[in-house]
Every structure is written in structure tokens, then in C-alpha cells.
């Protein structure tokens, strides 16, 4: 069933990080789901299952490359 995992934490308080596109979801080679989303803070965020059909990690930011705009020009 569907479960909310909230949204990525704010890296620039007091402004929340908002997911600005559709999440990408995939099954990894270990049988766990992984999801990636872009935040309005231009960071790439990641959350994953800790084991197949089990709990989920917390949100992890992969940052954004210097000078790169994840949303295009």
C-alpha cells in the first residue's frame, strides 16, 4: 500500500525543500526499491528501502554540481 515518506529536509531554513518533479523509482540488484527526486533547491535527493519489502532510509542529498541547473536553462 502507499505510504508517505515526507519530503527531503530543508538545507536552507526556513525554506522547505520541495520536490519539483515526478520521482524516479527503480528496483536495484539487491531487490530493494530506490527513489530519486529533484528538489527546488537544485539538489538531487535519494531514499531507499533498507531491505526488500522492509523499512526505508532517511532522505540523502547528493547535492548539485557547481554551476549546474537541474531544471535547465
C-alpha positions as CSV (number, residue, x, y, z in Angstrom):
1,X,0.0,0.0,0.0
2,X,1.0,3.7,-0.4
3,X,3.0,5.3,2.4
4,X,4.2,8.9,2.7
5,X,7.9,9.3,3.2
6,X,7.5,13.0,3.6
7,X,9.8,15.3,1.7
8,X,13.6,15.9,1.8
9,X,14.7,18.1,4.7
10,X,15.4,21.7,4.3
11,X,19.0,22.6,3.5
12,X,18.2,26.3,3.5
13,X,16.0,27.0,6.6
14,X,13.4,28.4,6.9
15,X,12.5,27.4,3.3
16,X,11.5,23.8,2.9
17,X,12.9,21.6,0.1
18,X,10.0,21.0,-2.3
19,X,10.0,18.1,-4.8
20,X,9.6,19.7,-8.1
21,X,9.1,16.8,-10.4
22,X,7.9,13.2,-10.5
23,X,10.1,10.8,-8.5
24,X,12.1,8.2,-10.4
25,X,11.6,4.7,-8.8
26,X,13.6,1.6,-9.6
27,X,14.4,-1.8,-8.2
28,X,18.1,-2.3,-7.5
29,X,20.1,-5.6,-8.0
30,X,19.5,-6.4,-4.3
31,X,15.7,-6.3,-4.7
32,X,15.3,-3.0,-2.9
33,X,13.3,0.0,-4.2
34,X,15.2,3.3,-4.6
35,X,13.7,6.7,-5.4
36,X,15.3,9.9,-6.7
37,X,13.8,13.3,-6.9
38,X,15.0,16.8,-7.7
39,X,14.3,19.5,-5.1
40,X,13.6,23.1,-5.7
41,X,17.0,23.8,-4.0
42,X,18.6,22.1,-7.2
43,X,19.8,19.1,-5.1
44,X,19.2,15.5,-6.1
45,X,17.6,13.6,-3.3
46,X,17.6,9.9,-2.7
47,X,15.7,7.5,-0.4
48,X,15.8,3.7,-0.5
49,X,14.5,0.5,1.1
50,X,16.8,-0.8,3.8
51,X,15.9,-4.4,2.8
52,X,13.5,-5.9,0.3
53,X,9.9,-5.2,1.4
54,X,11.1,-3.5,4.6
55,X,11.7,0.0,6.0
56,X,13.1,3.0,4.3
57,X,16.2,5.1,4.9
58,X,16.1,8.8,5.6
59,X,16.5,11.3,2.8
60,X,20.0,11.8,1.5
61,X,21.1,14.7,-0.6
62,X,23.6,14.1,-3.4
63,X,24.0,17.9,-3.8
64,X,24.2,19.5,-7.2
65,X,27.3,20.1,-9.4
66,X,28.7,23.6,-9.3
67,X,27.1,25.8,-11.9
68,X,24.6,23.2,-12.9
69,X,20.9,23.9,-13.0
70,X,19.0,20.7,-12.6
71,X,15.9,22.3,-14.2
72,X,17.6,23.5,-17.4
73,X,18.5,27.0,-18.7
